[in-house]
Amino acid sequence: HGKFIKKMNSFGENTSYTFNAPSGIAVDNEGNIYISDTGNNRVLIFDKDLKFLKQLGNNDLNSPTGIAVDDKKVYVSDFGNRRIAVFAKDNGKLIDSITKFTVRRNVGFFSTYYKTFTFAPSPMGISIDDNGNLYFVDAKENVIVIFGHDGKEKQAIEKFGTAEGEFMDPYGVAVFNNTIYVSDQRLSRVLAFDANGNYKFGVYSTIYEPYSVDQPIGISGDNNGNIHICDEATGRILNVNNKFSIKDMDFSASGIPFKDVYQNGEVGQVPFVFYPQEIQADENGNIYVLDYGSIVGELDEGGNFSIGTFSRILKFSPDLKYKMTIADVKKFPFLTDFVVDKGYLFATALSGVFKFDLNGKIITQNVSL
């Protein structure tokens, strides 16, 4: 198991020193950490050593979730207020709100019209590319909306339908190497589009193919052009390279630790249920997965039987071989999100935020700032 570096804060009321169900997490170019403190309706900012710097959202936010940062602005998926809230990075002031977007629709072959919608952001569907363009998932209209660094809408990708290259329930969006990746849970597919919104390729749910997906959720990429997919329903992670060759991680044979559990009146060795949610690669191609799941039943050292759930962060090699468990439920219950940056892994849980190195060592601990 991994070792722990630093912990910040516990459950609490809305003061400068407590968390209440933090969810989204992001890191800027200086190594500062931005955390959506969802239950307290704010964003907290810390330096790379988890020292508190400042707070965003004094009475401005309502259940913030996803978050993205560029060189001058902080973008927050303000779920309760149905908008993207934009804050100035230097002074933390709310400077803009993205509340509407416009979709261009065709009528027949020769006519088009434009329709404006009130924004309904997906809780975690937010991403930013190297040029400062923002990508948002609208959870109601099922559209991927792109805004430029100047805050003006550039494009809306609307591909509603069931045909190849279309989606009906986009959840996550990620941008790597000028390609936009969208996960669609309802149709069980991951689609790739170019910067202009043109369909490139996809990974689909097909009962005849071993490398298909079923309710994909978390998606990420790496510096080598590989795309990593958390396939929720089948309990797998998939790695799609830039030539569209797919590697599949079979959790039952990957070396993930087994556990003594109680089933049908007997104790046996079975693997944890693998329920991947979030995924990210480091600079060396190692892959980190936030895994939710459940234990049918567990016997403790005293012989007591209990039923429970777990969450943990697992580390895999670039070829999807299990390497280690960074954090598990016994020390870090209810993990909610994580980010890998400059040799460290920062993870949020319902009780606080934690910092690890990539070998699982915990660097520092502070339970009350």
Salt bridges, closest charged atoms under 4 A:
ASP28 OD2 - LYS89 NZ 3.46
GLU30 OE1 - LYS89 NZ 2.93
ASP37 OD2 - ARG42 NE 2.80
ASP49 OD2 - LYS48 NZ 3.62
ASP49 OD1 - LYS355 NZ 3.70
ASP70 OD2 - HIS149 NE2 3.22
ASP71 OD1 - HIS149 NE2 3.40
ASP78 OD2 - ARG83 NE 2.71
GLU158 OE2 - ARG105 NH2 2.58
ASP222 OD2 - HIS228 NE2 3.14
ASP231 OD2 - ARG236 NH2 3.42
ASP248 OD2 - ARG236 NH1 2.92
ASP291 OD2 - ARG312 NE 2.76
GLU298 OE2 - LYS259 NZ 3.37
ASP328 OD2 - HIS1 ND1 3.19
ASP341 OD2 - LYS342 NZ 3.61
